[in-house]
Amino acid sequence: MSEYYTNFKIRPVMHFRRGLKYRRYDRPSKPYNYHTSIKDVVQKLNLDAEETKITRKSCIATSKKKPTMENASEVSKYKSFNIRLAAWLGLKIVIFITCITCFLYQSIQFYKQYSSYPTKTSTIITNLEMYTPPAITFCDRNPIFRTKFCAEYQDLCEKPNDLTKFCQFEPQFCKGNLSNLMIPKFGYFTRSKKEKIGNIIWQLLLNSSEDKSRLFQGKYFPNYQITFAYDQESKSVVKCLSSNLHISSKSETKIKFFRLSNGEKKSVYEVRLSPEYEELFFPWLAHQVFFAIHSPFVSINPFKDGRAMKPGYVYNINIRVEEEHLLPHPYQTNCTDYEAMWKKNNRTGPRSQQMCREMCQKNYSNLCYGCEKTLTMFENIEKMCSPLKKQHCQYEYKMILWKIREECRKKCKVECLRLKYPSTIEERAYESYPSDDLDQSDRKSHLIDDSIFYRREYTIVAVYIRDSEMTIISHDPLYSAGDLFSHIGGLIGCWLGISVWALTNIMEGTVLMAANWMKKFEKKKQKISDIVFYPTDIKPYQK
């Protein structure tokens, strides 16, 4: 029995951090002898406990001994190594924080720019195959012929008070017999001024609002519409003629095909005007006719944004077709698709930003004055406020309506499709013979006969397209979803140095570290379960 328990020992195991522990590492090599007495077992346990106590004291005493020179050098090396390790770790932390800060700053700045939905502009020049023709507007300052007015209202006309000087300033009136020369009493070379003339002109304009002006000759002015504009210089409302105008129309614009051979030009409009300069109602005005080329969905005042025409001249107008495509909200262009809204509202409403603002002004004017006032172009003269009368609106009511009008105008965004027609105008006086004054295309035109070129007061207007190229300006999103991913990925790779390969290595290392930690945790639990502690101050079964 004593031989059997000689192999059964409990020996101390010294651990650097955990202190002194006791492990049972020998197992009995022989089967358990049930005939062993309890007294022998207790005696053996007490002896082993005494040995363990002595061994533990000796280990503690050894650990408290003063270090030698070799131990001191090793400790100093260990300390210097720890210092270098801490310095390197601190440097890496500073670099990492700096990179993280730069990455976050640039990411936030990029996100601010991305969230503002910026756009980029691209210009494409393509062949012109189909196009929307422009609108053209002519305005005639002459409300009525001077001779006709003076024949009907003789009390409102008189001869010039200084005929010689009058002929020097206005030579177009001084042709032929001057004995019957009469001019309206505007105070211009007349002894008196009649305020009644303005009322008569306004009434004549109302009565003849549906009549086509005598200014236009021939039948080559298709789909014309009578409009009205206010002339600031003459202080009067003037009748105009517009072609292909769709500011309040329910009809679609006609799309034309463009097919030309080399060297040819596509005719858009050909108009002959017969301004009788000696019949000017306002003698002091230098020009009688004004014209403008514009978008079919935009109203215009040719007296402000147009060009004056001279009698006896040929105007060759070469236009180009341009389209500008914008983006709706939330992009910076913030446009409105008026064409889609027009179709959705049963083909009613504005079709451009300018007409949207005009409608705001029209509603404001109707509510405040009861008539239409200060519009760019008037379609119905009967709804127009008379320029001879002053309209009044209560101040408080006017300010409320003014605020409503301004809020209405703010809602009028730019149209998503802009039609532009930049033009170059060639103005030249023609000679008495058609072969000398017009080019080949003008002579081939069936608009007029050759006899008109012997009268220098005629004016010829030819609008055409010579260039077969169309310019398309597009506003596209500056950043797409792919650009956002690429930009953020580039910032991560630049400041953090994280590539796909590095990211997989980091993930792999993280998984391995977690697995090792789990294994160590399991081993630690196993070690704790295998440790046997024996108290040193209690001796069981000892008498």
PLY file of the C-alpha trace (Angstrom):
ply
format ascii 1.0
element vertex 543
property float x
property float y
property float z
element edge 542
property int vertex1
property int vertex2
end_header
0.00 0.00 0.00
2.88 2.38 0.72
4.37 1.65 -2.67
1.10 2.47 -4.30
0.84 5.94 -2.71
4.45 6.75 -3.43
3.46 7.51 -7.05
0.53 9.64 -5.99
2.01 13.09 -5.37
0.83 16.68 -5.41
3.62 19.01 -6.43
3.63 22.80 -6.65
3.68 24.46 -10.07
5.05 28.03 -10.16
3.24 30.35 -12.60
4.60 33.81 -13.39
1.31 35.68 -13.07
-1.05 33.43 -11.26
1.22 32.53 -8.36
1.65 29.13 -6.79
-0.77 26.47 -7.82
-1.05 22.80 -7.20
-1.77 20.26 -9.85
-2.23 16.60 -9.68
-0.28 15.24 -12.58
0.47 11.61 -11.57
-2.15 9.02 -11.62
-1.97 5.74 -9.74
-0.39 3.07 -11.83
-2.07 0.31 -9.89
-5.72 -0.33 -9.24
-7.11 1.09 -6.06
-6.57 -1.09 -3.04
-9.70 -1.10 -0.94
-7.81 -2.67 1.97
-5.78 0.52 2.65
-6.53 2.00 6.02
-7.85 5.51 6.42
-5.12 6.31 8.90
-2.39 5.73 6.32
-4.17 7.96 3.79
-4.55 10.84 6.21
-0.94 10.56 7.28
0.21 10.68 3.68
-1.91 13.75 2.95
-0.52 15.62 5.93
3.05 14.87 4.89
2.43 16.12 1.37
0.81 19.29 2.71
3.87 20.03 4.85
6.15 19.56 1.86
3.95 21.86 -0.23
4.05 24.54 2.44
7.84 24.40 2.65
8.18 24.54 -1.14
5.85 27.54 -1.39
7.84 29.45 1.24
11.10 28.74 -0.54
9.64 29.98 -3.86
8.43 33.19 -2.30
11.77 33.76 -0.64
13.56 33.17 -3.91
11.36 35.69 -5.68
12.16 38.33 -3.04
15.89 38.12 -3.48
17.70 41.20 -4.74
18.29 41.21 -8.48
21.75 40.61 -9.80
23.51 42.63 -12.54
22.29 40.28 -15.24
18.72 40.64 -14.08
19.06 44.47 -13.99
20.31 44.64 -17.59
17.49 42.44 -18.72
14.98 44.62 -16.90
16.41 47.80 -18.46
16.28 46.24 -21.90
12.72 45.18 -21.28
11.79 48.71 -20.15
13.44 50.36 -23.19
11.65 47.91 -25.45
8.35 48.79 -23.83
9.08 52.51 -24.26
9.84 52.08 -27.98
6.77 49.95 -28.39
4.61 52.57 -26.67
6.11 55.37 -28.80
5.50 53.46 -32.02
1.97 52.65 -30.92
1.33 56.33 -30.10
2.66 57.43 -33.50
0.41 54.95 -35.25
-2.56 56.20 -33.25
-1.79 59.84 -34.20
-1.44 58.94 -37.88
-4.65 56.92 -37.77
-6.59 59.75 -36.10
-5.22 62.25 -38.65
-6.24 60.04 -41.57
-9.67 59.44 -40.06
-10.14 63.21 -39.59
-9.14 63.99 -43.19
-11.34 61.20 -44.48
-14.37 62.41 -42.52
-13.80 66.05 -43.53
-13.54 65.31 -47.25
-16.44 62.86 -47.07
-18.66 65.46 -45.41
-17.66 68.11 -47.96
-18.36 65.73 -50.81
-21.71 64.75 -49.31
-22.68 68.42 -49.05
-21.85 68.89 -52.71
-23.62 65.67 -53.65
-26.75 66.58 -51.66
-26.98 69.90 -53.54
-27.55 67.88 -56.75
-25.08 69.70 -59.02
-25.29 69.36 -62.78
-22.86 69.35 -65.65
-23.45 70.96 -69.02
-22.78 69.16 -72.27
-23.15 70.59 -75.76
-24.00 68.32 -78.67
-24.08 69.42 -82.30
-26.21 67.11 -84.39
-27.82 67.10 -87.81
-31.14 68.89 -87.99
-33.83 66.44 -89.09
-36.97 67.77 -87.39
-37.52 71.14 -85.75
-40.20 73.36 -84.25
-40.54 76.54 -86.33
-40.15 79.82 -84.46
-42.85 82.42 -84.04
-42.54 85.76 -85.79
-44.31 88.97 -84.79
-44.71 92.21 -86.73
-46.09 95.39 -85.16
-47.34 98.41 -87.10
-47.32 101.74 -85.31
-49.84 103.22 -87.70
-53.33 102.79 -86.20
-54.93 104.48 -89.21
-53.76 106.20 -92.36
-53.14 109.90 -91.82
-55.09 111.02 -94.90
-58.11 108.88 -93.97
-58.17 110.20 -90.42
-57.89 113.83 -91.50
-60.65 113.33 -94.10
-63.06 112.00 -91.44
-61.97 114.30 -88.58
-61.06 117.59 -90.23
-61.38 119.52 -86.97
-58.60 117.40 -85.47
-56.09 118.11 -88.29
-54.43 121.19 -89.72
-51.60 122.21 -92.01
-48.08 122.41 -90.58
-47.46 125.87 -89.14
-43.95 125.92 -90.63
-44.10 123.90 -93.83
-40.47 124.53 -94.85
-39.04 123.39 -91.57
-41.50 120.51 -91.39
-40.33 119.25 -94.78
-36.74 119.44 -93.61
-37.47 117.19 -90.64
-40.03 114.92 -92.34
-39.23 114.79 -96.09
-41.42 111.69 -96.65
-44.53 113.88 -96.28
-43.42 116.48 -98.77
-43.88 114.70 -102.09
-46.09 116.00 -104.85
-48.79 118.56 -104.17
-48.47 120.01 -100.66
-51.59 122.13 -100.75
-53.68 119.36 -99.18
-51.07 118.30 -96.61
-52.76 117.86 -93.23
-51.37 116.41 -90.00
-53.12 115.53 -86.71
-53.10 118.12 -83.95
-50.54 116.55 -81.64
-48.72 119.83 -81.03
-45.97 118.75 -83.40
-45.80 121.59 -85.99
-49.42 122.45 -85.11
-50.86 125.46 -83.29
-52.92 123.45 -80.87
-53.13 120.02 -79.30
-56.29 117.99 -79.07
-56.60 115.43 -76.26
-59.61 114.04 -78.06
-57.36 112.41 -80.67
-56.23 109.73 -78.23
-59.80 108.68 -77.46
-60.64 108.45 -81.15
-57.55 106.36 -81.88
-58.44 103.99 -79.05
-62.00 103.64 -80.32
-60.81 103.02 -83.88
-58.46 100.36 -82.61
-61.29 98.64 -80.74
-63.53 98.71 -83.79
-60.86 97.29 -86.10
-59.32 94.82 -83.67
-60.27 91.86 -85.87
-59.10 93.41 -89.13
-55.77 92.54 -90.62
-53.42 95.46 -91.03
-52.98 96.89 -94.51
-49.28 96.64 -93.90
-49.24 92.96 -94.88
-49.69 92.12 -98.51
-50.20 88.70 -100.06
-51.18 85.38 -98.53
-47.79 84.08 -97.40
-48.20 84.72 -93.70
-49.76 81.46 -92.44
-51.63 80.88 -89.19
-51.44 84.49 -88.15
-52.97 85.81 -84.96
-53.81 89.42 -84.15
-52.16 90.61 -80.95
-51.51 93.96 -79.33
-48.52 95.58 -77.66
-47.94 98.86 -75.89
-45.57 101.31 -77.55
-43.90 103.48 -74.95
-42.64 106.02 -77.48
-46.01 106.78 -79.05
-47.89 106.20 -75.76
-50.43 104.07 -77.56
-51.50 100.48 -78.11
-50.33 99.01 -81.40
-51.77 96.18 -83.45
-49.46 93.28 -84.23
-49.59 90.09 -86.28
-47.99 86.90 -85.00
-47.49 83.60 -86.78
-47.08 80.20 -85.05
-47.84 81.72 -81.65
-49.02 79.27 -78.96
-49.01 81.25 -75.72
-52.66 80.34 -74.97
-53.50 77.99 -77.80
-54.86 74.47 -77.31
-53.20 73.21 -80.46
-49.90 71.40 -80.72
-46.97 73.01 -82.44
-46.27 71.67 -85.89
-43.04 69.77 -86.37
-41.34 70.32 -89.71
-38.84 68.10 -91.46
-35.54 69.50 -92.62
-34.18 68.15 -95.88
-31.70 70.16 -97.88
-29.03 69.63 -100.46
-25.64 71.25 -100.19
-25.74 75.00 -100.65
-29.52 75.32 -100.30
-31.50 76.98 -97.55
-34.79 76.11 -95.95
-37.36 78.89 -96.18
-39.39 79.40 -93.00
-41.21 82.70 -93.66
-41.44 85.04 -96.62
-43.31 88.27 -95.99
-43.86 91.37 -98.07
-44.65 94.57 -96.24
-45.96 97.77 -97.75
-45.28 100.53 -95.23
-46.60 103.75 -96.74
-44.23 106.09 -95.02
-46.06 109.24 -96.12
-49.16 107.95 -94.29
-47.58 107.87 -90.84
-50.07 108.96 -88.22
-47.33 110.09 -85.82
-45.06 112.27 -87.97
-42.19 112.44 -85.49
-41.64 108.68 -85.33
-38.68 107.50 -87.38
-39.76 103.88 -87.77
-43.13 102.38 -88.44
-42.67 98.59 -88.41
-40.93 96.41 -85.81
-40.46 92.65 -85.84
-39.10 89.91 -83.59
-38.37 86.17 -83.89
-39.05 84.22 -80.72
-40.21 80.93 -79.22
-43.83 79.92 -79.94
-44.48 79.66 -76.19
-43.18 83.10 -75.24
-44.81 86.50 -75.71
-42.69 89.43 -76.78
-42.90 93.16 -77.33
-41.07 93.97 -80.59
-40.71 97.61 -79.57
-38.50 96.51 -76.66
-36.92 93.28 -77.84
-37.29 93.51 -81.61
-35.82 95.35 -84.55
-37.05 98.31 -86.58
-37.48 97.90 -90.33
-36.84 100.44 -93.04
-38.94 100.80 -96.17
-37.19 99.81 -99.38
-34.93 97.22 -97.77
-34.52 93.47 -97.99
-33.99 91.57 -94.73
-32.46 88.11 -95.05
-32.67 86.48 -91.64
-30.69 83.29 -91.11
-31.73 81.44 -87.95
-30.21 78.53 -86.05
-32.14 76.03 -83.97
-31.02 75.44 -80.39
-32.53 73.37 -77.61
-31.65 73.49 -73.93
-32.73 70.60 -71.71
-32.87 71.23 -67.96
-33.49 68.95 -64.98
-36.38 69.25 -62.49
-36.20 69.39 -58.70
-34.07 68.54 -56.71
-31.34 69.47 -59.20
-29.97 72.99 -59.29
-31.66 73.83 -62.59
-35.03 73.19 -60.85
-37.17 73.35 -63.98
-40.87 72.67 -64.57
-42.23 70.53 -67.38
-44.90 72.97 -68.55
-45.71 70.87 -71.61
-46.66 67.88 -69.44
-48.70 70.12 -67.13
-50.42 71.68 -70.15
-51.49 68.27 -71.43
-52.54 67.14 -67.95
-54.73 70.25 -67.49
-56.72 69.59 -70.67
-54.36 71.75 -72.76
-54.78 74.85 -70.66
-52.31 76.93 -68.71
-48.87 78.40 -69.40
-46.28 76.62 -71.50
-43.23 78.60 -70.38
-41.90 80.46 -67.37
-42.52 83.81 -69.01
-46.19 83.02 -69.64
-46.57 81.70 -66.09
-45.44 85.08 -64.78
-47.73 86.80 -67.26
-50.68 84.86 -65.85
-49.74 85.97 -62.33
-49.70 89.58 -63.52
-52.99 89.12 -65.39
-54.75 87.76 -62.29
-53.33 90.56 -60.17
-54.45 93.21 -62.68
-57.96 91.79 -63.06
-58.50 91.61 -59.30
-57.04 95.05 -58.63
-58.13 97.11 -61.65
-60.79 94.96 -63.29
-58.84 94.82 -66.56
-55.52 93.60 -67.98
-52.58 95.94 -67.51
-48.79 95.96 -68.00
-48.62 92.72 -69.95
-45.97 92.02 -72.56
-48.52 91.07 -75.20
-52.31 91.33 -75.21
-54.50 88.85 -77.06
-57.87 90.47 -76.36
-57.97 94.24 -76.51
-61.45 94.37 -75.00
-60.04 93.10 -71.68
-57.17 95.56 -71.79
-57.09 98.65 -69.57
-57.42 101.84 -71.56
-54.12 103.75 -71.73
-56.10 107.01 -71.63
-57.66 106.38 -68.23
-56.03 105.99 -64.87
-57.09 102.91 -62.96
-57.22 103.02 -59.18
-56.84 100.29 -56.60
-57.07 100.65 -52.82
-53.65 100.67 -51.22
-54.34 97.97 -48.60
-56.00 95.73 -51.16
-53.23 96.44 -53.66
-50.49 95.44 -51.21
-52.25 92.16 -50.41
-52.62 91.36 -54.10
-49.03 92.41 -54.73
-47.79 89.86 -52.17
-49.98 87.19 -53.75
-48.57 88.06 -57.17
-44.97 87.83 -55.96
-45.62 84.43 -54.37
-47.20 83.32 -57.63
-44.16 84.46 -59.62
-41.78 82.60 -57.32
-43.55 79.37 -58.18
-42.91 79.93 -61.89
-39.79 77.88 -62.54
-37.85 77.84 -65.76
-39.15 75.47 -68.43
-37.38 72.12 -68.86
-37.19 72.59 -72.63
-36.02 75.92 -73.97
-36.31 76.68 -77.65
-33.86 79.28 -78.91
-33.50 80.77 -82.35
-30.34 82.90 -82.60
-30.28 84.76 -85.87
-28.09 86.84 -88.10
-29.79 89.60 -90.08
-28.54 90.86 -93.41
-30.02 94.26 -94.22
-29.54 95.79 -97.64
-31.33 98.25 -99.86
-32.44 96.85 -103.18
-32.07 98.60 -106.49
-34.78 99.40 -108.99
-34.30 96.15 -110.90
-34.89 92.78 -109.30
-31.87 91.16 -110.97
-29.59 93.56 -109.18
-31.04 93.60 -105.72
-32.22 90.07 -104.81
-30.38 86.79 -104.76
-31.43 83.70 -106.67
-33.77 82.40 -103.95
-35.58 85.76 -103.73
-36.14 85.85 -107.49
-37.53 82.32 -107.45
-39.99 83.17 -104.70
-43.63 83.22 -105.73
-44.38 85.67 -102.98
-44.31 88.78 -105.12
-43.96 89.83 -108.71
-41.14 91.84 -110.21
-43.14 95.04 -110.50
-42.99 95.74 -106.78
-39.24 96.28 -106.88
-39.78 99.49 -108.75
-41.37 100.91 -105.58
-38.74 101.54 -102.98
-41.19 101.70 -100.03
-41.75 97.95 -100.03
-39.94 95.82 -97.47
-39.07 92.17 -98.00
-38.51 89.80 -95.08
-37.12 86.31 -95.73
-36.55 83.99 -92.78
-34.66 80.79 -93.57
-32.39 78.10 -92.15
-29.13 77.61 -93.98
-27.17 75.63 -91.40
-28.25 71.99 -91.12
-26.74 71.62 -87.65
-28.71 71.87 -84.43
-27.15 72.64 -81.06
-28.48 70.72 -78.04
-27.40 71.90 -74.60
-28.07 69.31 -71.90
-27.80 69.67 -68.13
-27.04 66.21 -66.74
-26.47 65.05 -63.13
-22.86 65.59 -62.10
-22.80 62.54 -59.83
-24.52 59.21 -60.21
-24.78 56.40 -57.64
-21.67 54.80 -59.12
-19.74 58.07 -58.83
-20.71 58.33 -55.17
-19.44 54.81 -54.47
-16.22 55.43 -56.42
-15.52 58.73 -54.68
-16.07 57.37 -51.17
-14.03 54.27 -52.03
-11.21 56.46 -53.31
-11.18 58.50 -50.11
-11.10 55.33 -48.01
-8.21 53.94 -50.04
-6.34 57.25 -49.96
-6.64 58.16 -46.28
-7.13 54.79 -44.60
-5.14 52.64 -47.02
-7.84 50.02 -47.10
-7.92 48.09 -50.34
-9.92 44.98 -51.14
-6.92 42.78 -50.37
-6.19 44.61 -47.11
-9.85 44.47 -46.14
-9.97 40.69 -46.62
-6.77 40.32 -44.58
-8.22 42.46 -41.80
-11.40 40.43 -41.76
-9.45 37.19 -41.78
-7.21 38.35 -38.94
-10.23 39.46 -36.92
-11.88 36.07 -37.34
-8.67 34.24 -36.37
-8.18 36.44 -33.31
-11.73 35.76 -32.22
-11.23 32.01 -32.74
-7.97 32.02 -30.73
-9.60 33.99 -27.95
-12.42 31.45 -27.78
-9.91 28.60 -27.65
-7.96 30.26 -24.85
-11.17 30.89 -22.98
-12.10 27.21 -23.26
-8.60 26.14 -22.12
-8.79 28.50 -19.19
-12.05 26.95 -18.07
-10.47 23.48 -18.45
-7.44 24.49 -16.35
-9.57 25.93 -13.61
-11.57 22.72 -13.44
-8.35 20.65 -13.13
-6.72 22.68 -10.32
-6.90 21.22 -6.82
-6.27 23.50 -3.84
-5.27 22.22 -0.47
-5.40 24.33 2.63
-2.11 24.51 4.54
-3.40 25.39 7.96
-5.91 22.56 8.33
-4.83 18.94 8.60
-7.82 16.66 8.17
-8.02 13.44 10.13
-5.11 14.48 12.38
-5.41 13.86 16.06
0 1
1 2
2 3
3 4
4 5
5 6
6 7
7 8
8 9
9 10
10 11
11 12
12 13
13 14
14 15
15 16
16 17
17 18
18 19
19 20
20 21
21 22
22 23
23 24
24 25
25 26
26 27
27 28
28 29
29 30
30 31
31 32
32 33
33 34
34 35
35 36
36 37
37 38
38 39
39 40
40 41
41 42
42 43
43 44
44 45
45 46
46 47
47 48
48 49
49 50
50 51
51 52
52 53
53 54
54 55
55 56
56 57
57 58
58 59
59 60
60 61
61 62
62 63
63 64
64 65
65 66
66 67
67 68
68 69
69 70
70 71
71 72
72 73
73 74
74 75
75 76
76 77
77 78
78 79
79 80
80 81
81 82
82 83
83 84
84 85
85 86
86 87
87 88
88 89
89 90
90 91
91 92
92 93
93 94
94 95
95 96
96 97
97 98
98 99
99 100
100 101
101 102
102 103
103 104
104 105
105 106
106 107
107 108
108 109
109 110
110 111
111 112
112 113
113 114
114 115
115 116
116 117
117 118
118 119
119 120
120 121
121 122
122 123
123 124
124 125
125 126
126 127
127 128
128 129
129 130
130 131
131 132
132 133
133 134
134 135
135 136
136 137
137 138
138 139
139 140
140 141
141 142
142 143
143 144
144 145
145 146
146 147
147 148
148 149
149 150
150 151
151 152
152 153
153 154
154 155
155 156
156 157
157 158
158 159
159 160
160 161
161 162
162 163
163 164
164 165
165 166
166 167
167 168
168 169
169 170
170 171
171 172
172 173
173 174
174 175
175 176
176 177
177 178
178 179
179 180
180 181
181 182
182 183
183 184
184 185
185 186
186 187
187 188
188 189
189 190
190 191
191 192
192 193
193 194
194 195
195 196
196 197
197 198
198 199
199 200
200 201
201 202
202 203
203 204
204 205
205 206
206 207
207 208
208 209
209 210
210 211
211 212
212 213
213 214
214 215
215 216
216 217
217 218
218 219
219 220
220 221
221 222
222 223
223 224
224 225
225 226
226 227
227 228
228 229
229 230
230 231
231 232
232 233
233 234
234 235
235 236
236 237
237 238
238 239
239 240
240 241
241 242
242 243
243 244
244 245
245 246
246 247
247 248
248 249
249 250
250 251
251 252
252 253
253 254
254 255
255 256
256 257
257 258
258 259
259 260
260 261
261 262
262 263
263 264
264 265
265 266
266 267
267 268
268 269
269 270
270 271
271 272
272 273
273 274
274 275
275 276
276 277
277 278
278 279
279 280
280 281
281 282
282 283
283 284
284 285
285 286
286 287
287 288
288 289
289 290
290 291
291 292
292 293
293 294
294 295
295 296
296 297
297 298
298 299
299 300
300 301
301 302
302 303
303 304
304 305
305 306
306 307
307 308
308 309
309 310
310 311
311 312
312 313
313 314
314 315
315 316
316 317
317 318
318 319
319 320
320 321
321 322
322 323
323 324
324 325
325 326
326 327
327 328
328 329
329 330
330 331
331 332
332 333
333 334
334 335
335 336
336 337
337 338
338 339
339 340
340 341
341 342
342 343
343 344
344 345
345 346
346 347
347 348
348 349
349 350
350 351
351 352
352 353
353 354
354 355
355 356
356 357
357 358
358 359
359 360
360 361
361 362
362 363
363 364
364 365
365 366
366 367
367 368
368 369
369 370
370 371
371 372
372 373
373 374
374 375
375 376
376 377
377 378
378 379
379 380
380 381
381 382
382 383
383 384
384 385
385 386
386 387
387 388
388 389
389 390
390 391
391 392
392 393
393 394
394 395
395 396
396 397
397 398
398 399
399 400
400 401
401 402
402 403
403 404
404 405
405 406
406 407
407 408
408 409
409 410
410 411
411 412
412 413
413 414
414 415
415 416
416 417
417 418
418 419
419 420
420 421
421 422
422 423
423 424
424 425
425 426
426 427
427 428
428 429
429 430
430 431
431 432
432 433
433 434
434 435
435 436
436 437
437 438
438 439
439 440
440 441
441 442
442 443
443 444
444 445
445 446
446 447
447 448
448 449
449 450
450 451
451 452
452 453
453 454
454 455
455 456
456 457
457 458
458 459
459 460
460 461
461 462
462 463
463 464
464 465
465 466
466 467
467 468
468 469
469 470
470 471
471 472
472 473
473 474
474 475
475 476
476 477
477 478
478 479
479 480
480 481
481 482
482 483
483 484
484 485
485 486
486 487
487 488
488 489
489 490
490 491
491 492
492 493
493 494
494 495
495 496
496 497
497 498
498 499
499 500
500 501
501 502
502 503
503 504
504 505
505 506
506 507
507 508
508 509
509 510
510 511
511 512
512 513
513 514
514 515
515 516
516 517
517 518
518 519
519 520
520 521
521 522
522 523
523 524
524 525
525 526
526 527
527 528
528 529
529 530
530 531
531 532
532 533
533 534
534 535
535 536
536 537
537 538
538 539
539 540
540 541
541 542
